[in-house]
Amino acid sequence: MQNSTNMRILELLRFLYARTDENHPATVSDIIAHLNVKGIQAVRQTVYADTNALIDAGIDIVVAKSTQNQYFMGSRLFEYPELKMLTDAVASSKIISAKKSEELVQKLCCLTSTHQAEQLQKFAALSSRVKPHNEKVYYIIDNIQTAIGNHQQIRFQYYEYTQEKKKILKHDGYYYVVNPYALEWKNDHYYLIGFSLKHQKIAHFRVDRLTSVENLETYFMPIEGFDVASYTNKMVDMFTSESSKEVTLLCENELMRVIIDHYGEDAAVDRYDDTHFTAKIEVNPSGTFYGWIFKFKGKIKILSPKECITEMQQIAQEFI
């Protein structure tokens, strides 16, 4: 008797979790019909008693009292807007393959009702997304994260593309050995950040370009106080490992949002005149950094240092 009661309550909870939400409540008749399909006998009194037992146990079941009571799941671990953001992030990620994205979206959809899951799957359609073909990235990330937690060195090969879109290993298949410090999401890609024995300094590598990743049996001492966020914030792009410089920018007032988006609310800014402000940023002055300046068509200019102004002028001359 006890086992049949437990099974009835569990099946009732499954039904409410999967089939109901505030826009799709279930009547007592709906619940009884579902239980009967599952081979579980129930009457109105047992449904009332079972739902009250679940509510007493802390399950947020909302009861809309009327001539025929209606029930639905109230708060969940993730609310619909939160799941919407998560499924959008998975679907739009350029590092997660289409197959893995579909699997992750399906798992996220299990955290809400079937009605809301249908909406999530519809909005997260993957057919027109730019997705990688590397199915191993998911497992590479897991290996790297394990190495980071264990302070364990890793080695890997790195590939790039030819003009025919063929993958080739860099430096004739050279194996990079790295002390991994962090995995960081930047510019819609995942990067491994760590101390490269080849470069003898902190470097970063696109995770989706790694292959033959191996966790070594050698260990390292992490750098005290290494700030991953500070490192990545200096990189307008993640394609350069040059040393950083303090650059002063002259910006039109309307572009304060751009500076905050890229460098945060703690960026050092000062009023310049009624229509401009200056921003002092720590940045790696690469070609992409200058390209970023160019796209604002003069609304952002470099004030210092002189070598950055000169380099930008030389780049500009190449387009004339």
N, C-alpha and C positions, 0 to 999 in steps of 0.2 A: 504493500500500500504506500509506504514511504517513498519507494523508488518511483512509482507511477506519479505521485504528487510532484516529486522533484523534476521529473521529465516534463510534466505539464507546465510547470512554472518556467523552466528553461526554454521550452518551445514558445511560450507566451512572450518571454523577453526577446528571443530572437525575432519573432514576428514584429513586435513593436519597434525594435531597433532597425530592422531592415525595411519595413513596409510603411512606416508612419512618420510624419513630421507635421508641423503646424498647419500645413496646407492639405495634408492627407491623413486626417484622423481615422480611426477604426471604431466601428460600433461593437457592442458585445456580440451581436449576431455575426459580424465579420470574424471576430476572434474565434467564436465557437466553430464556425465553418472551417477556418484554417486548421484548428486543432483536430477536427474530425477527419479532414483530408490526411493528416499525419497519423491517423489511427488512434488518436487520443480522445477519450470521451470527456465532455465538459458540459456544464449547464451554467446558467447565469450566476447562480450563487457561488460556484467555484471560480468563475472569472472575477467576480467582485472580490472574493477572498484572496485570490492570487495576486491581483493588481495591488491590493492594499498591502500584502506582504512585501512585494517589490518596493513599494513606496516607503514602507517602514524600514527597509534595508538600505535606503538612501538613493534608490534609483529615481531619477527625475522623470516621472510619468505624469503628464498633465491630463486631468480629467475635466472634460467639459460637460457639466451636469445638465441634463434635460430629460425629456420623456424617454429618450434613448441615449444613455451616456456615450460619449465619444472619448477615445484615448489616443494619445500620441506621445512620442519621446520628446522631452523638453531639451535641456542643455545636453550637449555631447562633448567629447574630448576636444573635437575641432568643430567650430561653427562653419556654416556654409561659406561665408566670405573668406575664412582662413583656408579652407580646402581649395577654394577657387584660386587663391594666390599661389598655393603650393602646386596645384596641377598646371597652372600657367607657367610656373618656373620650370617644371619638369619638361613640359611640352616644348618650350622655347629654347631649352638648353642646347648649346652646340656641342656639348661634350658627351651627352647621353644619347646612345643610338636610338633609332626609331623603335626597335624591338624592346629595348630596356625601358624606354619612355612609356610605351604602352603597358608594360608590366607594372611599372610604378604608379601610373595613373589608375590602373585597375585596383591596386592595393589601397590607394588613397580613397577611391570610391567606396570601398568597403567600410569606411568610417562614417558613412551617412546613409540615408534612406535610398532605396532603389530609384525613387522619383528624382531626388537631387543628384544621384549618381549619373542618371541619364543626361541631365543638364551639363554636368562637369565633363563627361565624355564628349558631348557635342561641342562644347566650347574649346576643348583641348585637342581638337582634330589635328593630326600630325601630317596630313598629306602634303601640305605646302611648306612645311618647315625645312630649314637647312639642318640636316642631322648628319653626324659622322657615321662611318661604316665600321669603325673599330669597336667590335663587341667586347674586347678585353679590357677596355678602360675601367669599367666598374670594378674588376678584380685587381687591376693595377692600383687603383685608389685604396683598396682594402689593404694590399701589401704595404704600400707606402705609409698608411696610417699606423699599421702595426709597427713598422720600423721607427716611426717618429716616437711612438709610445715607449719603445724599448731602447731608444738611443742607439739604434742599430744602423750601420752603414748599408747603403744599397748601391748596386751598379746597374747600368742599363745602356742600351744603344739608343740613338736619337736619329730620327729620319726626317727627310724633307721631300719635296716634289720636284720632278723635272718638268720641262715645258710640255711634255707629253702626259703630264699628270701621273707619272709613275713614281712610286715610293723608292727612295734610295737612302741608304744609311750614310750619315755624315762621317767625314774623316775615315772613309774606308772601313766602317764598322767599329770604330773606336768605342771602347767601353768606358763610360763616365763612372766615376766613383764619387758619391756625394754623402755628406752628413745631412740627412733630411731634417729640417726644422719645422716646416709647416706646409700645408696645402692651402692655397689661397685662390678665391674666385675673383677674377679681374677681367674686365672687358669681355664678359660672357664666355670666358675660358677658365679652366682650372690650371693652376701652376704649382709645380714643386719648387719650394724655396729652400736652399740649403748651402752649405759650404762645399764648393766644388774643388776636388783635389787637383783637377786639371788647370783650373783658372786661379787657384790659390786665393779665392775670395768668395763672398756670397754671390750666388748666381740663381737664376730661375729657368725653368724648363716647362714647356707646354706638356701637360700630362698626356694629352691625346696623341703626342708625337713620340712617346716613349715606347720601347719594345724590349723584349728580353730582360724584363725587370727581375732582379734577384736580390733578396735580402741576405746580406753577408753575415758571417759569424764574428765580425769585428765591430767594436762599439766605440762611441765617441762621447766626449763631454760637451753638452750643449753650451752655447755662448750665453753668459748671464746677461739678462736685460735686453736681449735681442727683441726689437719691436717690429713684428711682421707688418702691422698696419702702417707704421711710419715708412717702412721700406717700400711697400706697394704704392703708397700715396705719392711718392716721388716719381713714380713711373706713369707718364701720360699713356704710354704703351708699355708692353712688357717684352719688347724685342731688343732691348739694349741693356748692357750691364756696365755702362760707363759710370764714372764717379759723378755724384750729384753736385749741383751748384745752386747758390741762392740767386734767384732771378727776380727782378722787380718789374712788374707789369703795370702799364697805364691802361685803365679800363673805363669804358663808358658806364655810367651808373646803372643802366638797365641790365648789365651783365654781372651784377653781384650774385645773382642766382647761379650763374655758370661757375663762378669761383667757388661758391659754397658747395655746389654739386660735386666738384672735382677735389676740393681740398678741405672741405668741412667748415663748420662754423667757427673753428679756432684759427682759421687763416688770418695772417697779419695784414690788415687792410687799414688805410688812412685816406681821409678826404684830400683830394688834390685841388679841385676847384668845384664850381657849381655843377658841372656835368661829368666830372671824372673822379675816380679814386685810384689809389695804387694798391697793389697786392704783392707782398713778398712771399715767394714760394720756394720750396726746396724741390728741385726737379732734375731729372737726367735729360740734358738738352740733346735730344735725338732728332732725326728727320721727322718723325711723327709728331714730336712736340712742336716743331716749327710749322708743320702742316696744320696742327690744331690752331695755332695762332692765325695762320693765313685764312682759315675758314670764316673768321669773324670780320674779314674785309676792312681792317683798319680800326675796328672798335676795340681791339686789344693790341697794344704795342709793347715792345720790350724797351725798358729804360736802362737797364743794366743787367749783367756786366757787358762791357764793350765787346768782348769776343763773341758773345751771343748775338749782339746786334750785327756785327760783321758777318757772322756765319749765315744769318737769316738774309742779309742783303745779297750774299753770294748765291744762295739758293734761289732767291727771287730773280736774279739775273739769268739763271739757266732757263727760265720760262719765257724770256723775251726774245 
